């Protein structure tokens, strides 16, 4: 009997199935995106970021950049570029990917 090798658990773009992050890179599932629940990831791949802008979010003022799928350009969430409050600094350089915009693969 041949053993099947399964790769890492991934999250993919809901639109084109481009791999955008690893399950192991989730920091928190307790975030809110524009369209509902969102996950905070330490890394994202195969994405592009838009221009930086200041936004007033639930936890205060942040400089963020929208994150798009590198293949189909679907908006997936945003990247925290800067947090202005000391308690929010841990988010800098991290990614929010909205649950409604990503799908699981290899689960």
C-alpha positions, 0 to 999 in steps of 0.5 A, a space after each residue: 500500500 502506497 502512503 500518500 504524502 500530504 503537504 502543509 495546510 494552506 489557505 488559498 484565494 477564494 477566487 483563483 485558489 492561489 496559495 496565500 498563507 500557511 495554517 501555521 502562520 495564524 496568530 489569531 482568529 479573533 479579528 474583524 475584517 470589513 466583511 466579517 471574521 478575519 485571521 491575523 497571519 504572521 506571513 502571506 505569500 503570492 500577494 501584492 500590497 496597495 498604497 499605505 493609508 491611515 485607517 481608524 480601526 476598532 483598535 485605533 489608528 493604524 497605517 495599513 495597505 490593502 492586500 490583493 491576490 498576486 494572481 487575480 487581484 482579489 482584495 483579501 484583507 490588509 497589512 498592518 504597516 504601523 500601529 500608533 498605540 503601544 499595545 497594538 505594535 505587535 500587529 506591525 508587519 502582520 496580515 489580516 486575511 478575511 475568512 470569506 476571502 480564503 479557502 482551506 487546502 490540504 486539510 
